[in-house]
Amino acid sequence: MTNNDVLRSLRYTLNAPNHSMIAIFALTNVTVTKEQVIAWLESDESENFALISDVLLAGFLNGVIIQRRGAKDGVIPEPETRLNYNIILRKLKIAFDLKDDDILALLDGAEFRLSKHELSAFFRRPDHKHYRACQEQVLRYFLRGLQQKIRPAVS
């Protein structure tokens, strides 16, 4: 799962048009153009496709946190220079104010089973003996469950 896949999924989940995406980036003092956003959201085979960097995706995720929860003590966090699935999962947990049980319910709704102990291992420090790297499929199912919760299918 690429950074662009995460961005596409979040755009759909948040139902955010281009101007909203630009506004979310702006919350963290990151200036992007409409053309950049469109290129990041293009299909990977498109000639206009462009990869979004870890720093820019981290800035977007921080912007989602600020948009949904407000800035912590009015301070805009510095974006990480390197992202992994654990960091992305943690930022989304914060942005959507999710507890462990909420995340497990989202995963269960997306038909993916995970124990509470396995989940807590994703949020530990990397040097902790019970730390576990979040795998791509966990993040993929989490994003699917989040999408089902926030934008349920119209029947």
N, C-alpha and C positions, 0 to 999 in steps of 0.2 A: 504494500500500500504506500503510495507516494504522498508527499505533502499536498500535491494537487488533488489527489483523491479525497484527502481529509477536508480540504477547502471546499471542494464540490459538494461533499456530503453535508457540511455545515451550512453552506449557502442554501441548500434545499431545505434542510431542517429548520433554519431560521426564516425561510421564505424571504430572503434578502435580495432585492434588486441591486444592480451595480452601484447606485448612489449610496445605498445602505452599507454595502461592503466597504466603499471608500470612507464612509463616516466611521465605521468600526476601526479601520486602520488609523484614522485621524485621532481617535481617542487616546492612542499611545504615541502621538506626535510622529506618526509614520505617514509620509505623503506618497500616495500612489495615484496613478492615472486610471481612467476608465479603460484605456487600451491595455494596460498591464493586467487589470482584473479580468478582462475578457480573454486575454492570452493564457492566463493561469487556469481559466475554467474551460478552455477549449479541450476537445478530445485529444488524446496523446498522438493520434495519427495526423492531426491537422497541421498544416504548414505554419499556422500562426501560433501554435502551442509554445508556451514558455514554462520552464520549471520555476516554482516558487521556492525561495531559499528557506533554510531553517530559521534564520533571523526574522524574515518577514512573516512566516507562519506563526512563529512565537509571538510576534507583535500583534497579529490578528487575534490569536487566542487570548492574549492579555486584554485586547480591546473588547472581546466578547465578555470577559470577566467584568470589566469596568462597565460595560453597557448593562449587564444583567444585575450586577451587585453593587456597583459604585467603586470608586478608587479607594483603596485602603489608606486611610489617613491622608487622602489627597495626593498620595505619591504614585507616580506612574512607574511600574516595574520595568527594569531593563530586560529586554528579550534575550533568551538564551541563544548562544551561538550554535549549539548543537542540540537537536531534538531527538528523542527516541519515543517509542510508543508509551512508555511509562510516564514521561513528562506530559505528553499530549493527553493521556487519560486523566492525570492529576489536574491539569488545567481545566478540562471539561467538567470534572467532578466539582471543582470550585465554582466555575461559571454557572452551572445549573443547580448549585446548592444540593448536591446529592450525598446521601449517606451510603454506607456499604450495602445496606439492605435495598436501597433504591437501585443501585447499580446491579445487584444480583437480580432484582426484579426485571430490569431492562434486558439483561442478558437472557433471562428465562423467557421473556416475551419474544425474544429473537431466536428462541429454541437453542440456546447454548447454556450448558450447565457448568457452573464453577462454584467451588466451595468458598466460604467466607475466609478461610485461611489462605487459600490460593490468591484471592483478591487482595487481602491485606499485604501479601508479599510484594505486590506491585508498587505499593506506596511506601515501602521502606527505603532507607538510604542504600545506595549501591554497595557500600562496604559492610552492610549488615549481613550476618550469616544466613538469614532466611529471605534475603532479597531474591526476587525472581524477575527476569526480564519479561515484559509483556510481549506476547506474540502478536503478529499481524491479525490473526483470525479473531483474537479477543477484542482488539480495537474495532475491527470490522463489524462484529456482532454487537458491540456496544453502540456504535454509531447507528446501526440499523434499529436497535431497540430505542435509542433516543429519538430517532426520526419517527418511529411508530407512536411514541408517547406525545411528542410535540405536534406532529402533523399526521394524525391518524388518517387512514385511507377513507375516502368518502364512499359510502355504500349507497 
